[in-house]
């Protein structure tokens, strides 16, 4: 009935008010590096944040050692990565293929 639907809607909105759904999402710490401009790096971060905003709580770090996922537009020496880190190489303009690779890396890290 209408009252049941209204009550459920109000209950959901009240819960959302007190506990953000964003807080319930798994947190992923990401380090982004690029050989391009700061604007390019920021664009990649913004694109990732928007794409994964309903699936993960993305947190960016300036220290690659704190990150679970390292994303770059250039290759890196694998010896810099710890065993619990994943590296994903992406294009400056993120492609669907890049986003799939990032998502797969995040899932691997979360399952560890």
Biopython code that builds the backbone (N, CA, C, O; Angstrom):
import numpy as np
from Bio.PDB.StructureBuilder import StructureBuilder

atoms = [
    (1, "UNK", "N", (0.842, -1.177, 0.000)),
    (1, "UNK", "CA", (0.000, 0.000, 0.000)),
    (1, "UNK", "C", (0.888, 1.241, 0.000)),
    (1, "UNK", "O", (2.108, 1.163, 0.145)),
    (2, "UNK", "N", (0.238, 2.375, -0.166)),
    (2, "UNK", "CA", (0.980, 3.629, -0.242)),
    (2, "UNK", "C", (1.700, 3.921, 1.064)),
    (2, "UNK", "O", (2.835, 4.397, 1.038)),
    (3, "UNK", "N", (1.083, 3.653, 2.192)),
    (3, "UNK", "CA", (1.710, 3.963, 3.485)),
    (3, "UNK", "C", (2.949, 3.100, 3.721)),
    (3, "UNK", "O", (3.929, 3.569, 4.300)),
    (4, "UNK", "N", (2.911, 1.837, 3.276)),
    (4, "UNK", "CA", (4.084, 0.976, 3.423)),
    (4, "UNK", "C", (5.254, 1.494, 2.593)),
    (4, "UNK", "O", (6.389, 1.546, 3.066)),
    (5, "UNK", "N", (4.967, 1.872, 1.368)),
    (5, "UNK", "CA", (6.008, 2.396, 0.483)),
    (5, "UNK", "C", (6.558, 3.711, 1.045)),
    (5, "UNK", "O", (7.769, 3.934, 1.052)),
    (6, "UNK", "N", (5.669, 4.561, 1.506)),
    (6, "UNK", "CA", (6.096, 5.838, 2.075)),
    (6, "UNK", "C", (6.965, 5.613, 3.317)),
    (6, "UNK", "O", (7.994, 6.269, 3.481)),
    (7, "UNK", "N", (6.555, 4.693, 4.187)),
    (7, "UNK", "CA", (7.331, 4.395, 5.391)),
    (7, "UNK", "C", (8.712, 3.857, 5.027)),
    (7, "UNK", "O", (9.706, 4.259, 5.632)),
    (8, "UNK", "N", (8.791, 2.955, 4.050)),
    (8, "UNK", "CA", (10.083, 2.400, 3.629)),
    (8, "UNK", "C", (10.970, 3.491, 3.042)),
    (8, "UNK", "O", (12.172, 3.525, 3.309)),
    (9, "UNK", "N", (10.394, 4.368, 2.257)),
    (9, "UNK", "CA", (11.168, 5.470, 1.665)),
    (9, "UNK", "C", (11.714, 6.396, 2.749)),
    (9, "UNK", "O", (12.881, 6.787, 2.711)),
    (10, "UNK", "N", (10.876, 6.738, 3.698)),
    (10, "UNK", "CA", (11.309, 7.617, 4.778)),
    (10, "UNK", "C", (12.384, 6.943, 5.630)),
    (10, "UNK", "O", (13.338, 7.594, 6.057)),
    (11, "UNK", "N", (12.234, 5.660, 5.874)),
    (11, "UNK", "CA", (13.227, 4.926, 6.658)),
    (11, "UNK", "C", (14.574, 4.900, 5.941)),
    (11, "UNK", "O", (15.622, 5.110, 6.552)),
    (12, "UNK", "N", (14.528, 4.638, 4.635)),
    (12, "UNK", "CA", (15.761, 4.616, 3.851)),
    (12, "UNK", "C", (16.442, 5.985, 3.867)),
    (12, "UNK", "O", (17.653, 6.074, 4.069)),
    (13, "UNK", "N", (15.678, 7.038, 3.658)),
    (13, "UNK", "CA", (16.251, 8.380, 3.640)),
    (13, "UNK", "C", (16.826, 8.759, 5.004)),
    (13, "UNK", "O", (17.852, 9.434, 5.085)),
    (14, "UNK", "N", (16.166, 8.326, 6.061)),
    (14, "UNK", "CA", (16.676, 8.588, 7.401)),
    (14, "UNK", "C", (17.999, 7.857, 7.630)),
    (14, "UNK", "O", (18.933, 8.425, 8.197)),
    (15, "UNK", "N", (18.079, 6.617, 7.194)),
    (15, "UNK", "CA", (19.333, 5.861, 7.310)),
    (15, "UNK", "C", (20.437, 6.516, 6.489)),
    (15, "UNK", "O", (21.575, 6.620, 6.945)),
    (16, "UNK", "N", (20.106, 6.954, 5.287)),
    (16, "UNK", "CA", (21.088, 7.622, 4.428)),
    (16, "UNK", "C", (21.584, 8.905, 5.079)),
    (16, "UNK", "O", (22.756, 9.260, 4.949)),
    (17, "UNK", "N", (20.703, 9.590, 5.773)),
    (17, "UNK", "CA", (21.082, 10.832, 6.442)),
    (17, "UNK", "C", (22.096, 10.575, 7.555)),
    (17, "UNK", "O", (23.075, 11.309, 7.689)),
    (18, "UNK", "N", (21.862, 9.538, 8.348)),
    (18, "UNK", "CA", (22.734, 9.262, 9.485)),
    (18, "UNK", "C", (23.958, 8.429, 9.127)),
    (18, "UNK", "O", (25.003, 8.558, 9.765)),
    (19, "UNK", "N", (23.841, 7.587, 8.124)),
    (19, "UNK", "CA", (24.960, 6.742, 7.713)),
    (19, "UNK", "C", (25.055, 6.786, 6.198)),
    (19, "UNK", "O", (24.235, 6.197, 5.495)),
    (20, "UNK", "N", (26.047, 7.476, 5.714)),
    (20, "UNK", "CA", (26.234, 7.592, 4.273)),
    (20, "UNK", "C", (26.499, 6.218, 3.675)),
    (20, "UNK", "O", (27.257, 5.426, 4.233)),
    (21, "UNK", "N", (25.879, 5.944, 2.550)),
    (21, "UNK", "CA", (26.128, 4.673, 1.871)),
    (21, "UNK", "C", (27.579, 4.574, 1.426)),
    (21, "UNK", "O", (28.116, 3.476, 1.284)),
    (22, "UNK", "N", (28.208, 5.713, 1.207)),
    (22, "UNK", "CA", (29.611, 5.730, 0.815)),
    (22, "UNK", "C", (30.485, 5.076, 1.881)),
    (22, "UNK", "O", (31.495, 4.448, 1.564)),
    (23, "UNK", "N", (30.093, 5.225, 3.148)),
    (23, "UNK", "CA", (30.869, 4.636, 4.241)),
    (23, "UNK", "C", (30.800, 3.108, 4.246)),
    (23, "UNK", "O", (31.685, 2.452, 4.795)),
    (24, "UNK", "N", (29.774, 2.546, 3.649)),
    (24, "UNK", "CA", (29.607, 1.095, 3.634)),
    (24, "UNK", "C", (30.389, 0.434, 2.498)),
    (24, "UNK", "O", (30.543, -0.787, 2.483)),
    (25, "UNK", "N", (30.877, 1.221, 1.561)),
    (25, "UNK", "CA", (31.619, 0.679, 0.426)),
    (25, "UNK", "C", (33.043, 0.323, 0.843)),
    (25, "UNK", "O", (33.604, 0.953, 1.739)),
    (26, "UNK", "N", (33.635, -0.696, 0.188)),
    (26, "UNK", "CA", (35.025, -1.037, 0.520)),
    (26, "UNK", "C", (35.984, 0.087, 0.100)),
    (26, "UNK", "O", (35.848, 0.671, -0.975)),
    (27, "UNK", "N", (36.946, 0.370, 0.968)),
    (27, "UNK", "CA", (37.905, 1.440, 0.700)),
    (27, "UNK", "C", (39.086, 0.908, -0.104)),
    (27, "UNK", "O", (39.616, -0.167, 0.174)),
    (28, "UNK", "N", (39.484, 1.686, -1.106)),
    (28, "UNK", "CA", (40.630, 1.345, -1.938)),
    (28, "UNK", "C", (41.554, 2.562, -1.970)),
    (28, "UNK", "O", (41.136, 3.663, -2.328)),
    (29, "UNK", "N", (42.815, 2.348, -1.591)),
    (29, "UNK", "CA", (43.797, 3.434, -1.591)),
    (29, "UNK", "C", (44.597, 3.345, -2.891)),
    (29, "UNK", "O", (45.190, 2.312, -3.205)),
    (30, "UNK", "N", (44.599, 4.449, -3.638)),
    (30, "UNK", "CA", (45.207, 4.480, -4.970)),
    (30, "UNK", "C", (46.271, 5.571, -5.049)),
    (30, "UNK", "O", (46.107, 6.673, -4.526)),
    (31, "UNK", "N", (47.366, 5.224, -5.721)),
    (31, "UNK", "CA", (48.410, 6.192, -6.044)),
    (31, "UNK", "C", (48.439, 6.319, -7.563)),
    (31, "UNK", "O", (48.559, 5.316, -8.266)),
    (32, "UNK", "N", (48.331, 7.544, -8.073)),
    (32, "UNK", "CA", (48.344, 7.794, -9.515)),
    (32, "UNK", "C", (49.608, 8.567, -9.852)),
    (32, "UNK", "O", (49.910, 9.587, -9.232)),
    (33, "UNK", "N", (50.358, 8.060, -10.863)),
    (33, "UNK", "CA", (51.506, 8.826, -11.335)),
    (33, "UNK", "C", (51.488, 8.846, -12.857)),
    (33, "UNK", "O", (51.013, 7.922, -13.517)),
    (34, "UNK", "N", (52.020, 9.925, -13.373)),
    (34, "UNK", "CA", (52.020, 10.107, -14.817)),
    (34, "UNK", "C", (53.220, 10.949, -15.214)),
    (34, "UNK", "O", (53.766, 11.696, -14.403)),
    (35, "UNK", "N", (53.618, 10.822, -16.459)),
    (35, "UNK", "CA", (54.688, 11.668, -16.977)),
    (35, "UNK", "C", (54.105, 12.922, -17.628)),
    (35, "UNK", "O", (54.823, 13.701, -18.254)),
    (36, "UNK", "N", (52.808, 13.101, -17.472)),
    (36, "UNK", "CA", (52.112, 14.245, -18.048)),
    (36, "UNK", "C", (51.932, 15.338, -17.000)),
    (36, "UNK", "O", (52.536, 15.274, -15.929)),
    (37, "UNK", "N", (51.130, 16.310, -17.290)),
    (37, "UNK", "CA", (50.943, 17.450, -16.387)),
    (37, "UNK", "C", (50.116, 17.075, -15.162)),
    (37, "UNK", "O", (49.487, 16.018, -15.117)),
    (38, "UNK", "N", (50.130, 17.958, -14.177)),
    (38, "UNK", "CA", (49.308, 17.774, -12.982)),
    (38, "UNK", "C", (47.830, 17.723, -13.353)),
    (38, "UNK", "O", (47.058, 16.977, -12.752)),
    (39, "UNK", "N", (47.444, 18.513, -14.339)),
    (39, "UNK", "CA", (46.060, 18.502, -14.813)),
    (39, "UNK", "C", (45.670, 17.129, -15.344)),
    (39, "UNK", "O", (44.548, 16.672, -15.122)),
    (40, "UNK", "N", (46.582, 16.474, -16.039)),
    (40, "UNK", "CA", (46.315, 15.133, -16.560)),
    (40, "UNK", "C", (46.127, 14.126, -15.433)),
    (40, "UNK", "O", (45.229, 13.286, -15.476)),
    (41, "UNK", "N", (46.981, 14.223, -14.434)),
    (41, "UNK", "CA", (46.877, 13.329, -13.276)),
    (41, "UNK", "C", (45.555, 13.546, -12.551)),
    (41, "UNK", "O", (44.890, 12.591, -12.149)),
    (42, "UNK", "N", (45.185, 14.805, -12.390)),
    (42, "UNK", "CA", (43.914, 15.133, -11.734)),
    (42, "UNK", "C", (42.731, 14.611, -12.541)),
    (42, "UNK", "O", (41.749, 14.134, -11.972)),
    (43, "UNK", "N", (42.822, 14.702, -13.861)),
    (43, "UNK", "CA", (41.751, 14.209, -14.725)),
    (43, "UNK", "C", (41.578, 12.698, -14.569)),
    (43, "UNK", "O", (40.451, 12.207, -14.509)),
    (44, "UNK", "N", (42.672, 11.972, -14.504)),
    (44, "UNK", "CA", (42.609, 10.519, -14.307)),
    (44, "UNK", "C", (41.969, 10.214, -12.956)),
    (44, "UNK", "O", (41.112, 9.336, -12.863)),
    (45, "UNK", "N", (42.377, 10.929, -11.911)),
    (45, "UNK", "CA", (41.801, 10.708, -10.584)),
    (45, "UNK", "C", (40.299, 10.990, -10.578)),
    (45, "UNK", "O", (39.520, 10.218, -10.019)),
    (46, "UNK", "N", (39.900, 12.088, -11.196)),
    (46, "UNK", "CA", (38.473, 12.435, -11.246)),
    (46, "UNK", "C", (37.669, 11.382, -12.003)),
    (46, "UNK", "O", (36.585, 10.989, -11.572)),
    (47, "UNK", "N", (38.209, 10.929, -13.134)),
    (47, "UNK", "CA", (37.513, 9.911, -13.930)),
    (47, "UNK", "C", (37.347, 8.609, -13.149)),
    (47, "UNK", "O", (36.277, 8.002, -13.168)),
    (48, "UNK", "N", (38.406, 8.184, -12.462)),
    (48, "UNK", "CA", (38.330, 6.966, -11.651)),
    (48, "UNK", "C", (37.323, 7.119, -10.518)),
    (48, "UNK", "O", (36.519, 6.224, -10.258)),
    (49, "UNK", "N", (37.378, 8.261, -9.853)),
    (49, "UNK", "CA", (36.473, 8.503, -8.736)),
    (49, "UNK", "C", (35.015, 8.442, -9.189)),
    (49, "UNK", "O", (34.182, 7.811, -8.538)),
    (50, "UNK", "N", (34.715, 9.093, -10.295)),
    (50, "UNK", "CA", (33.337, 9.088, -10.805)),
    (50, "UNK", "C", (32.902, 7.703, -11.253)),
    (50, "UNK", "O", (31.786, 7.273, -10.961)),
    (51, "UNK", "N", (33.776, 7.006, -11.959)),
    (51, "UNK", "CA", (33.410, 5.688, -12.491)),
    (51, "UNK", "C", (33.139, 4.674, -11.378)),
    (51, "UNK", "O", (32.214, 3.869, -11.481)),
    (52, "UNK", "N", (33.940, 4.716, -10.323)),
    (52, "UNK", "CA", (33.816, 3.722, -9.253)),
    (52, "UNK", "C", (33.064, 4.226, -8.026)),
    (52, "UNK", "O", (33.042, 3.541, -7.004)),
    (53, "UNK", "N", (32.452, 5.398, -8.098)),
    (53, "UNK", "CA", (31.849, 6.016, -6.914)),
    (53, "UNK", "C", (30.717, 5.203, -6.297)),
    (53, "UNK", "O", (30.453, 5.337, -5.102)),
    (54, "UNK", "N", (30.050, 4.375, -7.070)),
    (54, "UNK", "CA", (28.964, 3.572, -6.506)),
    (54, "UNK", "C", (29.417, 2.159, -6.134)),
    (54, "UNK", "O", (28.613, 1.343, -5.684)),
    (55, "UNK", "N", (30.704, 1.875, -6.323)),
    (55, "UNK", "CA", (31.200, 0.527, -6.073)),
    (55, "UNK", "C", (32.291, 0.475, -4.995)),
    (55, "UNK", "O", (32.359, -0.473, -4.213)),
    (56, "UNK", "N", (33.138, 1.504, -4.966)),
    (56, "UNK", "CA", (34.248, 1.558, -4.016)),
    (56, "UNK", "C", (34.367, 2.966, -3.454)),
    (56, "UNK", "O", (33.922, 3.937, -4.066)),
    (57, "UNK", "N", (34.974, 3.057, -2.281)),
    (57, "UNK", "CA", (35.308, 4.360, -1.708)),
    (57, "UNK", "C", (36.781, 4.599, -2.036)),
    (57, "UNK", "O", (37.671, 4.034, -1.400)),
    (58, "UNK", "N", (37.019, 5.432, -3.024)),
    (58, "UNK", "CA", (38.366, 5.690, -3.518)),
    (58, "UNK", "C", (39.038, 6.761, -2.653)),
    (58, "UNK", "O", (38.483, 7.834, -2.418)),
    (59, "UNK", "N", (40.246, 6.436, -2.188)),
    (59, "UNK", "CA", (41.063, 7.375, -1.428)),
    (59, "UNK", "C", (42.403, 7.463, -2.148)),
    (59, "UNK", "O", (43.023, 6.441, -2.443)),
    (60, "UNK", "N", (42.846, 8.682, -2.430)),
    (60, "UNK", "CA", (44.123, 8.875, -3.107)),
    (60, "UNK", "C", (45.205, 9.216, -2.089)),
    (60, "UNK", "O", (44.951, 9.878, -1.082)),
    (61, "UNK", "N", (46.411, 8.749, -2.374)),
    (61, "UNK", "CA", (47.554, 9.024, -1.522)),
    (61, "UNK", "C", (48.690, 9.573, -2.364)),
    (61, "UNK", "O", (48.778, 9.300, -3.561)),
    (62, "UNK", "N", (49.559, 10.349, -1.733)),
    (62, "UNK", "CA", (50.743, 10.878, -2.411)),
    (62, "UNK", "C", (51.954, 9.964, -2.203)),
    (62, "UNK", "O", (53.015, 10.191, -2.784)),
    (63, "UNK", "N", (51.791, 8.931, -1.372)),
    (63, "UNK", "CA", (52.872, 8.003, -1.063)),
    (63, "UNK", "C", (52.523, 6.633, -1.655)),
    (63, "UNK", "O", (51.570, 5.988, -1.219)),
    (64, "UNK", "N", (53.293, 6.198, -2.641)),
    (64, "UNK", "CA", (52.974, 4.934, -3.317)),
    (64, "UNK", "C", (53.048, 3.732, -2.377)),
    (64, "UNK", "O", (52.415, 2.709, -2.640)),
    (65, "UNK", "N", (53.804, 3.837, -1.295)),
    (65, "UNK", "CA", (53.926, 2.712, -0.371)),
    (65, "UNK", "C", (52.647, 2.481, 0.429)),
    (65, "UNK", "O", (52.432, 1.382, 0.940)),
    (66, "UNK", "N", (51.794, 3.503, 0.546)),
    (66, "UNK", "CA", (50.525, 3.373, 1.269)),
    (66, "UNK", "C", (49.405, 2.841, 0.381)),
    (66, "UNK", "O", (48.341, 2.477, 0.880)),
    (67, "UNK", "N", (49.632, 2.794, -0.914)),
    (67, "UNK", "CA", (48.579, 2.447, -1.862)),
    (67, "UNK", "C", (48.437, 0.941, -2.052)),
    (67, "UNK", "O", (49.412, 0.193, -1.981)),
    (68, "UNK", "N", (47.207, 0.519, -2.293)),
    (68, "UNK", "CA", (46.932, -0.865, -2.676)),
    (68, "UNK", "C", (47.024, -1.011, -4.188)),
    (68, "UNK", "O", (47.455, -2.040, -4.708)),
    (69, "UNK", "N", (46.604, 0.049, -4.883)),
    (69, "UNK", "CA", (46.611, 0.065, -6.343)),
    (69, "UNK", "C", (47.480, 1.229, -6.800)),
    (69, "UNK", "O", (47.320, 2.356, -6.332)),
    (70, "UNK", "N", (48.397, 0.948, -7.713)),
    (70, "UNK", "CA", (49.216, 1.988, -8.313)),
    (70, "UNK", "C", (48.838, 2.065, -9.782)),
    (70, "UNK", "O", (48.906, 1.076, -10.512)),
    (71, "UNK", "N", (48.437, 3.260, -10.201)),
    (71, "UNK", "CA", (47.985, 3.472, -11.569)),
    (71, "UNK", "C", (48.911, 4.474, -12.219)),
    (71, "UNK", "O", (49.165, 5.542, -11.662)),
    (72, "UNK", "N", (49.422, 4.137, -13.405)),
    (72, "UNK", "CA", (50.334, 5.030, -14.087)),
    (72, "UNK", "C", (50.141, 5.036, -15.581)),
    (72, "UNK", "O", (49.593, 4.096, -16.157)),
    (73, "UNK", "N", (50.593, 6.098, -16.201)),
    (73, "UNK", "CA", (50.546, 6.196, -17.660)),
    (73, "UNK", "C", (51.856, 5.730, -18.275)),
    (73, "UNK", "O", (51.978, 5.653, -19.498)),
    (74, "UNK", "N", (52.835, 5.419, -17.433)),
    (74, "UNK", "CA", (54.107, 4.861, -17.897)),
    (74, "UNK", "C", (54.413, 3.632, -17.055)),
    (74, "UNK", "O", (53.920, 3.496, -15.935)),
    (75, "UNK", "N", (55.220, 2.751, -17.594)),
    (75, "UNK", "CA", (55.574, 1.535, -16.878)),
    (75, "UNK", "C", (56.417, 1.829, -15.654)),
    (75, "UNK", "O", (56.969, 2.919, -15.505)),
    (76, "UNK", "N", (56.507, 0.840, -14.783)),
    (76, "UNK", "CA", (57.298, 0.994, -13.566)),
    (76, "UNK", "C", (58.130, -0.255, -13.345)),
    (76, "UNK", "O", (57.841, -1.324, -13.883)),
    (77, "UNK", "N", (59.134, -0.099, -12.565)),
    (77, "UNK", "CA", (59.974, -1.228, -12.175)),
    (77, "UNK", "C", (59.181, -2.064, -11.171)),
    (77, "UNK", "O", (58.822, -1.565, -10.105)),
    (78, "UNK", "N", (58.910, -3.297, -11.489)),
    (78, "UNK", "CA", (58.114, -4.165, -10.631)),
    (78, "UNK", "C", (58.713, -4.375, -9.253)),
    (78, "UNK", "O", (58.000, -4.751, -8.323)),
    (79, "UNK", "N", (60.011, -4.138, -9.103)),
    (79, "UNK", "CA", (60.646, -4.351, -7.803)),
    (79, "UNK", "C", (60.218, -3.297, -6.786)),
    (79, "UNK", "O", (60.419, -3.485, -5.586)),
    (80, "UNK", "N", (59.627, -2.183, -7.249)),
    (80, "UNK", "CA", (59.158, -1.148, -6.330)),
    (80, "UNK", "C", (57.866, -1.553, -5.626)),
    (80, "UNK", "O", (57.530, -1.010, -4.574)),
    (81, "UNK", "N", (57.147, -2.505, -6.208)),
    (81, "UNK", "CA", (55.848, -2.903, -5.654)),
    (81, "UNK", "C", (56.025, -3.932, -4.548)),
    (81, "UNK", "O", (56.874, -4.819, -4.635)),
    (82, "UNK", "N", (55.213, -3.800, -3.513)),
    (82, "UNK", "CA", (55.188, -4.839, -2.489)),
    (82, "UNK", "C", (54.246, -5.938, -2.977)),
    (82, "UNK", "O", (53.533, -5.757, -3.963)),
    (83, "UNK", "N", (54.247, -7.047, -2.300)),
    (83, "UNK", "CA", (53.446, -8.185, -2.773)),
    (83, "UNK", "C", (51.947, -7.948, -2.664)),
    (83, "UNK", "O", (51.176, -8.642, -3.326)),
    (84, "UNK", "N", (51.514, -7.001, -1.857)),
    (84, "UNK", "CA", (50.083, -6.724, -1.724)),
    (84, "UNK", "C", (49.634, -5.521, -2.551)),
    (84, "UNK", "O", (48.539, -4.998, -2.346)),
    (85, "UNK", "N", (50.483, -5.082, -3.487)),
    (85, "UNK", "CA", (50.128, -3.971, -4.360)),
    (85, "UNK", "C", (49.914, -4.464, -5.791)),
    (85, "UNK", "O", (50.529, -5.434, -6.232)),
    (86, "UNK", "N", (49.035, -3.776, -6.494)),
    (86, "UNK", "CA", (48.772, -4.062, -7.903)),
    (86, "UNK", "C", (49.117, -2.825, -8.716)),
    (86, "UNK", "O", (48.830, -1.701, -8.304)),
    (87, "UNK", "N", (49.735, -3.037, -9.877)),
    (87, "UNK", "CA", (50.027, -1.941, -10.798)),
    (87, "UNK", "C", (49.170, -2.085, -12.042)),
    (87, "UNK", "O", (49.039, -3.174, -12.600)),
    (88, "UNK", "N", (48.583, -0.964, -12.472)),
    (88, "UNK", "CA", (47.788, -0.943, -13.700)),
    (88, "UNK", "C", (48.260, 0.224, -14.545)),
    (88, "UNK", "O", (48.267, 1.373, -14.103)),
    (89, "UNK", "N", (48.658, -0.096, -15.780)),
    (89, "UNK", "CA", (49.055, 0.958, -16.711)),
    (89, "UNK", "C", (47.833, 1.365, -17.518)),
    (89, "UNK", "O", (47.113, 0.517, -18.045)),
    (90, "UNK", "N", (47.601, 2.690, -17.613)),
    (90, "UNK", "CA", (46.418, 3.199, -18.298)),
    (90, "UNK", "C", (46.825, 4.257, -19.321)),
    (90, "UNK", "O", (47.952, 4.751, -19.319)),
    (91, "UNK", "N", (45.881, 4.586, -20.188)),
    (91, "UNK", "CA", (46.050, 5.681, -21.139)),
    (91, "UNK", "C", (45.676, 6.996, -20.447)),
    (91, "UNK", "O", (44.990, 6.999, -19.425)),
    (92, "UNK", "N", (46.134, 8.104, -21.019)),
    (92, "UNK", "CA", (45.777, 9.410, -20.463)),
    (92, "UNK", "C", (44.263, 9.576, -20.448)),
    (92, "UNK", "O", (43.691, 9.969, -19.431)),
    (93, "UNK", "N", (43.617, 9.282, -21.556)),
    (93, "UNK", "CA", (42.151, 9.269, -21.615)),
    (93, "UNK", "C", (41.728, 7.844, -21.283)),
    (93, "UNK", "O", (41.899, 6.940, -22.102)),
    (94, "UNK", "N", (41.183, 7.636, -20.100)),
    (94, "UNK", "CA", (40.841, 6.279, -19.666)),
    (94, "UNK", "C", (39.852, 5.640, -20.637)),
    (94, "UNK", "O", (38.831, 6.231, -20.988)),
    (95, "UNK", "N", (40.174, 4.436, -21.056)),
    (95, "UNK", "CA", (39.308, 3.682, -21.963)),
    (95, "UNK", "C", (38.499, 2.674, -21.142)),
    (95, "UNK", "O", (38.836, 2.400, -19.990)),
    (96, "UNK", "N", (37.438, 2.123, -21.731)),
    (96, "UNK", "CA", (36.713, 1.054, -21.024)),
    (96, "UNK", "C", (37.631, -0.112, -20.654)),
    (96, "UNK", "O", (37.462, -0.740, -19.609)),
    (97, "UNK", "N", (38.593, -0.391, -21.514)),
    (97, "UNK", "CA", (39.560, -1.458, -21.252)),
    (97, "UNK", "C", (40.407, -1.126, -20.013)),
    (97, "UNK", "O", (40.659, -1.997, -19.180)),
    (98, "UNK", "N", (40.841, 0.129, -19.896)),
    (98, "UNK", "CA", (41.597, 0.569, -18.718)),
    (98, "UNK", "C", (40.771, 0.405, -17.452)),
    (98, "UNK", "O", (41.263, -0.103, -16.444)),
    (99, "UNK", "N", (39.517, 0.836, -17.504)),
    (99, "UNK", "CA", (38.639, 0.762, -16.334)),
    (99, "UNK", "C", (38.389, -0.691, -15.921)),
    (99, "UNK", "O", (38.300, -0.997, -14.732)),
    (100, "UNK", "N", (38.279, -1.567, -16.892)),
    (100, "UNK", "CA", (38.116, -3.003, -16.595)),
    (100, "UNK", "C", (39.353, -3.532, -15.875)),
    (100, "UNK", "O", (39.238, -4.266, -14.894)),
    (101, "UNK", "N", (40.535, -3.158, -16.362)),
    (101, "UNK", "CA", (41.777, -3.603, -15.712)),
    (101, "UNK", "C", (41.902, -3.063, -14.294)),
    (101, "UNK", "O", (42.338, -3.778, -13.391)),
    (102, "UNK", "N", (41.527, -1.824, -14.098)),
    (102, "UNK", "CA", (41.575, -1.236, -12.749)),
    (102, "UNK", "C", (40.601, -1.977, -11.837)),
    (102, "UNK", "O", (40.942, -2.308, -10.701)),
    (103, "UNK", "N", (39.397, -2.235, -12.326)),
    (103, "UNK", "CA", (38.400, -2.947, -11.523)),
    (103, "UNK", "C", (38.888, -4.346, -11.157)),
    (103, "UNK", "O", (38.712, -4.784, -10.020)),
    (104, "UNK", "N", (39.489, -5.040, -12.094)),
    (104, "UNK", "CA", (40.021, -6.380, -11.812)),
    (104, "UNK", "C", (41.126, -6.321, -10.759)),
    (104, "UNK", "O", (41.191, -7.179, -9.879)),
    (105, "UNK", "N", (41.987, -5.318, -10.844)),
    (105, "UNK", "CA", (43.064, -5.163, -9.859)),
    (105, "UNK", "C", (42.489, -4.870, -8.474)),
    (105, "UNK", "O", (42.955, -5.415, -7.473)),
    (106, "UNK", "N", (41.488, -4.018, -8.426)),
    (106, "UNK", "CA", (40.851, -3.704, -7.143)),
    (106, "UNK", "C", (40.234, -4.959, -6.536)),
    (106, "UNK", "O", (40.378, -5.207, -5.338)),
    (107, "UNK", "N", (39.558, -5.741, -7.347)),
    (107, "UNK", "CA", (38.939, -6.969, -6.839)),
    (107, "UNK", "C", (39.982, -7.941, -6.312)),
    (107, "UNK", "O", (39.764, -8.590, -5.289)),
    (108, "UNK", "N", (41.116, -8.046, -7.002)),
    (108, "UNK", "CA", (42.188, -8.932, -6.510)),
    (108, "UNK", "C", (42.711, -8.454, -5.157)),
    (108, "UNK", "O", (42.939, -9.263, -4.257)),
    (109, "UNK", "N", (42.899, -7.161, -5.014)),
    (109, "UNK", "CA", (43.411, -6.602, -3.754)),
    (109, "UNK", "C", (42.399, -6.815, -2.635)),
    (109, "UNK", "O", (42.780, -7.167, -1.519)),
    (110, "UNK", "N", (41.131, -6.609, -2.915)),
    (110, "UNK", "CA", (40.121, -6.765, -1.881)),
    (110, "UNK", "C", (39.951, -8.212, -1.448)),
    (110, "UNK", "O", (39.553, -8.476, -0.314)),
    (111, "UNK", "N", (40.246, -9.141, -2.331)),
    (111, "UNK", "CA", (40.107, -10.559, -1.991)),
    (111, "UNK", "C", (41.292, -11.084, -1.172)),
    (111, "UNK", "O", (41.201, -12.148, -0.560)),
    (112, "UNK", "N", (42.395, -10.341, -1.163)),
    (112, "UNK", "CA", (43.578, -10.776, -0.392)),
    (112, "UNK", "C", (43.367, -10.602, 1.093)),
    (112, "UNK", "O", (44.257, -10.916, 1.884)),
]
sb = StructureBuilder()
sb.init_structure("model")
sb.init_model(0)
sb.init_chain("A")
sb.init_seg("    ")
for serial, (resi, resn, name, xyz) in enumerate(atoms, 1):
    if name == "N":
        sb.init_residue(resn, " ", resi, " ")
    sb.init_atom(name, np.array(xyz, "f"), 0.0, 1.0, " ", f" {name:<3s}", serial, name[0])
structure = sb.get_structure()
